[in-house]
């Protein structure tokens, strides 16, 4: 298969690039190693849209963070991605932290972050009564927000696919040959060629870069662990609550999620690029640190732990640009926090990089940049009845905890990028995301996936390749299938 | 005029027994709402025997026990709507439902019985560290896959928690050809019924490790092994005691939680000790005309007791509908030493007799249950053996209740003299 541009990796960065490029008359191919998009760092992070006072002024990080955060509300509205502009607070909890807040404030002003305000303890506690009453001050950033990161990635990638980009799943790039026309990429799904390649391979971006002989940077994967608490804890705070950042990262935050849960995390430990295991020590640390900010969190209402890996790198800044040694090979690497916030702006940046490198970009005559998804529990009574009249499957609730109907699951299984796993369905429609964690709906979701995709329930995976759920039939057999 | 005299939420053993009891007392317009596609609730997947010994005086399987109640519906005016989910309950006993056949509806009722049952605690609830691989199931989810859908979930199994479902699944998976390597229990005693430990573990030579827990889960894609460690008296893992089990499946049987999201949202007062509604002796919650029974009220060990409790709730709902309200001042029950909670949490002084259900906090031999009225002992019940895994109950006749001087009675355990 030959393309004008090949994107390696379909996390939120690859998807943002694909989305931005799909506006133009180009043949765009996306190669994703996993069986679904959004399955790496994109699905396991803090889900924060940062205001942009953290990065040093003048860096790409600062520019793209502030720009991406400004783009986010309109983009999310257009693509029907849950986003809430809740604002954030950085807390000063120890003597000396107040100076850090001053420095962050000054940096934010230099970066063009709107509306920053230093608060007294009383002002902060009035906004957020659940905070540690011993806090010494806080920095309010009204432009910060929360977003559903994987749905942002789905929306961007689906829109790109709808507009002609071609996505190849289960296509890890194992070798890259340089040809006269550009590059030939080897995958288990065959060979793909293009004159230009965007390396959006996340925690594996250095490995991909080495395949073309560019070893100018190294990814230093850093794992962060989280608690996700029940919705009963979801209103413990109404803004994103940070502590003062340290060299290891932005520290442990406490934040509401767009789904109404409460998130606490992450810590930071050096790890393998794909190591998403939780550790007793890591979780104990997160718990202790989160309690420093918000003492009342009831960790007995935890419903899930997870870990994500940041693509930290040997460069201080995002690595964005054409490889110095391999023309036509573009690096979009080392995209750690605030990468999610910056993603929409990084998509724009990719277009600019390609144009600067001489690619002729002609806008498409027809371009569909809209997306709508039915969320049954958000519908009015009348809308619910209209949906059920059209398709009775909207009247059958499969996930009791999150009120997700069979109609929504079936619809997800027929989107431009259909999920192939139980967790793929979970991420698309929320079935299994609630307090019972799929205990009740898991078997039924498995059955619906099998039916809609025309496969045996035994072949339905929990998530990525190899995560089998069932090993065969019982002695009596599966009479229902 | 209400759409129905009585709406029962849930057609498991609790809902069925409550509806039938109300019907027996003359209530005619009764609607049972069930989210699954058939009545019977979780009993449908409990294909083992041992049900009904108390209530029917014979040994039945779960589907048989449920089937008897479903059969009793014939000839009554009780209507059952399956495939129907209740989305909301209002204080005025309006129930919001959704179903493929009827769409979204609001239905009003003279009385409501909550019988939604319970759900299993998950990996997240106990924060088991380790990999995010597949192969970790709650025991009930695995039971549904095997007994309803007809699929095996794995071949080499470790079970965490010795609750009854975990014990039943140890035997079930063994009979289906899987190797169950161990059952691991955090506490120094099992949370399951003694008969299940004997019949499901001992009979199949499956070791039970008390005071142990799973401290790591390893597997890149599917589960490959679990690490089990001994815990100290504070339930903290003791370094150096690790055992490794190569397995592809970890079943969790780590507790059940009453499913009270509807009740909470309606404003029903919840008891943090049971995670169920605070109820009077007739199972009435803090909202007049709303009753609760079965596992949504407190987690039971035996369905026979669920049935008995639910009949009480159904009869009380009938009394409410027919205008017979309980009389007498409120007397509260509190849990004293050794007692985890009581159901009911309070009662009307003029009640005919009072049955109190509770669980003890530890294992006791040759101890006694005492009901205290201030410093005065109102009643004393000797017990040879009591364990947290087995629900206790005592009955106080009216003659005893009439002697109470205080507005609070205390239920406590008197340990045997050393």
Interface residues (C-beta under 8 A of the other chain):
Chain A: X227 X228 X276 X277 X278 X279 X280 X282 X283 X299 X300 X302 X303 X304 X305 X306 X307 X377 X381 X384 X385 X388 X389 X392 X393 X394 X395 X396 X397 X400 X401 X403 X435 X436 X437 X438 X439 X440 X442 X443 X447 X457 X458 X461 X462 X463 X464 X465 X466 X467 X468 X469 X470 X471 X472 X473 X474 X475 X476 X477 X478 X479 X480 X481
Chain B: X35 X83 X85 X87 X98 X99 X100 X101 X102 X103 X104 X119 X120 X122 X123 X124 X125 X127 X129 X130 X131 X132 X133 X134 X135 X138 X140 X141 X144 X145 X146 X148 X149 X150 X151 X152 X153 X154 X155 X176 X177 X215 X217 X218 X220 X221 X222 X237 X248 X261
